[in-house]
Amino acid sequence: MSLLSKLLGGKKPSISDMVDLLQGKASKPVSGQNVSFASRPSNQVSESFVEQTPIGRSWGETMPNEPNQYNYPGSYRQYFEEIFNRDFAAWRVTRSFNPKSDKTTIYTFFDGSRTALVVELMSRRADLQKLRRDCGRSGIPYLRFYYDYHGWWNARSYVVNRINAVLGR
């Protein structure tokens, strides 16, 4: 049994467990309590044993109970554009594409004529760093959201909070 497994009461750690442990939120196992975890999902596992992804956190084994790109009735681009149009209507937002890859979409937020933020939607299979480096050199805030990474839901509150933090709202 690994040290991490011992810290988490003998269960195989999930991404959420790792985050909770690092934030000091891991629960201590009750002595004498035996908890069994299946090695793969089963239809017979009761709902109470399924780990829930908390609202406001955009990663975890199960889909959070809030709007996210996977329960949105359109594409991931439509999902993000709806957030940009609704929650950031004060900014002019333009869309462009990276000529080196069809796996990225770039959104630029403008405050008047000033570039306020660059958001890149990227596949986890794309290995592009140029835009990020160019923004860093120019002092332009940059955010990246992966649209195809298992367990990363891009929940609405997560996306809005990250963008608000950069835009100073």
Sequence and secondary structure as in RCSB ss.txt:
>XXXX:A:sequence
MSLLSKLLGGKKPSISDMVDLLQGKASKPVSGQNVSFASRPSNQVSESFVEQTPIGRSWGETMPNEPNQYNYPGS
YRQYFEEIFNRDFAAWRVTRSFNPKSDKTTIYTFFDGSRTALVVELMSRRADLQKLRRDCGRSGIPYLRFYYDYH
GWWNARSYVVNRINAVLGR
>XXXX:A:secstr
  HHHHHTTTS   HHHHHHHHTT      TT      SS  TTS GGGS    TT  BSSS  SS  TTTSSS 
HHHHHHHHHHHHTTTSEEEEEE TT TTEEEEEEEETTEEEEEEEEE TT    HHHHHHHHHT  EEEEESS T
TB   HHHHHHHHHHHHT 
